[in-house]
């Protein structure tokens, strides 16, 4: 009887310790969410302004430029998949991966070859575990993206877009799959 009481007490202490750890993790996550929401609010006007400016240039210009002209024959499409580097984010990465799978299937139905470019350890793990090939991957800075890394990614995509599709292995289109923050419940 005494051994059972000791086991129960030990189990209670164990559950109590787990409860404290979980609570600390919740507090840390809440603080990160507040910082992330603030960053989204601060960057949204800039993102909208850049999008409007680029759209205006692409729509209202008379200049012929390879980056603003649709290619006649599309055979290869780059699919940039942006996920997180770490877990405990709910459906953040899995939703992006599911949507990218739907996009790749649709591209294949249209007779196009999908070429994945992966950002984040979750995407790399997904493709590596399934033994799938990908053109390039970048990991390690999804929490605090750095300009140099973003520039490197942009240069790689533009270079591949400018290459000839058949002889040099370039791409004709670029799709980006990412999550967009709407609220704590919806992304």
C-alpha positions in Angstrom: 0.0 0.0 0.0 2.9 2.4 0.8 4.5 1.7 -2.5 1.3 2.7 -4.4 1.1 6.0 -2.5 4.7 6.8 -3.3 4.0 6.1 -7.0 0.9 8.3 -6.9 2.8 11.1 -5.3 5.7 10.8 -7.8 3.1 10.8 -10.7 1.5 13.9 -9.2 4.9 15.7 -9.0 5.7 14.6 -12.6 2.4 15.9 -14.0 2.8 19.1 -12.0 6.2 19.7 -13.4 4.9 19.1 -16.9 2.1 21.6 -16.3 4.7 24.3 -15.2 6.8 23.6 -18.3 3.8 23.8 -20.6 2.6 27.1 -19.0 6.1 28.6 -19.5 6.0 27.6 -23.1 2.6 29.2 -23.5 3.8 32.5 -22.0 6.9 32.5 -24.4 4.7 31.7 -27.4 2.2 34.5 -26.4 5.1 37.0 -26.3 6.3 35.9 -29.7 2.9 36.2 -31.2 2.5 39.7 -29.9 5.9 40.6 -31.5 4.9 38.9 -34.8 1.6 40.7 -34.9 3.4 44.0 -34.4 5.9 43.2 -37.2 3.0 42.3 -39.5 1.2 45.6 -38.7 4.3 47.6 -39.3 5.3 45.9 -42.6 1.8 45.7 -44.2 1.7 49.3 -45.6 5.2 48.8 -47.2 4.2 45.5 -48.7 1.0 47.0 -50.2 2.9 50.0 -51.6 5.5 47.8 -53.2 2.9 45.5 -54.7 0.9 48.5 -56.1 4.1 50.0 -57.6 5.2 46.8 -59.3 1.7 46.1 -60.6 1.5 49.6 -62.0 4.9 49.3 -63.8 4.0 45.9 -65.2 0.5 47.0 -66.3 1.0 50.5 -67.7 4.5 50.4 -69.2 5.0 50.2 -73.0 8.5 48.7 -72.5 9.1 45.1 -73.4 11.0 43.4 -70.5 11.5 39.7 -69.9 10.3 39.9 -66.3 7.0 41.5 -67.2 6.2 39.5 -70.4 4.5 36.2 -70.3 6.3 33.4 -72.0 4.5 31.8 -74.9 5.3 28.2 -74.2 5.3 27.2 -70.5 6.8 23.8 -69.7 8.5 24.3 -66.3 7.3 26.2 -63.3 9.2 27.1 -60.1 7.2 26.5 -56.9 8.7 28.4 -54.0 7.5 26.8 -50.7 7.9 28.9 -47.6 7.6 27.1 -44.2 9.0 27.5 -40.7 12.3 26.1 -39.4 10.8 24.9 -36.1 7.8 23.1 -34.9 5.0 23.8 -32.4 3.3 26.1 -34.9 0.1 24.1 -35.5 -1.0 24.1 -39.1 1.4 26.9 -40.1 3.7 24.7 -42.2 1.4 21.8 -42.9 -1.1 24.1 -44.6 1.6 25.5 -46.8 2.8 22.0 -47.7 -0.8 20.8 -48.5 -1.4 23.8 -50.7 1.9 23.3 -52.5 0.9 19.6 -53.2 -2.4 20.8 -54.7 -0.5 23.4 -56.8 2.1 20.8 -58.0 -0.8 18.4 -59.0 -2.6 21.1 -60.9 0.6 22.1 -62.7 1.2 18.4 -63.7 -2.4 18.2 -65.0 -1.6 21.2 -67.2 1.4 19.4 -68.6 4.0 21.5 -66.7 7.0 20.3 -64.7 7.0 21.7 -61.2 10.4 22.6 -59.8 10.4 23.0 -56.0 12.5 25.7 -54.2 12.3 25.1 -50.4 12.5 27.7 -47.6 12.4 26.3 -44.1 13.4 23.1 -42.4 9.8 21.8 -42.5 9.7 21.9 -46.3 13.1 20.3 -46.6 12.2 17.6 -44.2 8.9 16.9 -46.0 10.7 16.5 -49.4 13.7 14.6 -48.0 11.5 12.1 -46.1 9.6 11.3 -49.2 12.8 11.1 -51.4 11.7 13.9 -53.7 14.0 16.1 -55.6 14.1 19.9 -55.3 16.1 22.6 -57.0 17.4 24.5 -54.0 16.8 24.9 -50.3 17.4 27.6 -47.6 17.0 27.0 -43.9 17.8 28.6 -40.6 16.4 32.1 -40.7 12.7 31.9 -41.1 12.2 33.5 -37.7 14.2 36.6 -38.5 14.8 36.8 -42.3 17.9 38.6 -43.4 18.2 40.8 -46.4 21.2 39.0 -47.8 19.5 35.6 -47.7 16.4 37.0 -49.4 18.6 38.6 -52.0 20.3 35.3 -52.6 16.9 33.6 -53.1 15.7 36.4 -55.4 18.8 36.2 -57.5 18.6 32.4 -57.9 15.0 32.6 -59.0 15.5 35.4 -61.5 18.6 33.6 -62.9 16.6 30.4 -63.3 13.8 32.4 -64.9 16.1 34.0 -67.4 17.7 30.7 -68.4 16.5 28.7 -71.4 14.1 26.1 -70.2 15.1 23.2 -72.5 18.9 23.6 -72.7 19.8 25.2 -69.4 17.1 23.9 -67.1 15.4 27.3 -66.4 11.8 27.9 -65.5 9.0 29.7 -67.3 6.8 30.7 -64.3 7.3 31.3 -60.6 4.7 30.4 -58.0 5.1 31.2 -54.3 3.2 29.2 -51.6 3.2 30.8 -48.2 0.9 31.5 -45.2 -0.6 34.9 -44.7 -1.4 36.0 -41.2 -5.1 37.0 -40.9 -5.7 36.4 -37.2 -4.7 34.0 -34.4 -7.2 31.5 -35.7 -6.9 32.0 -39.5 -3.8 32.0 -41.7 
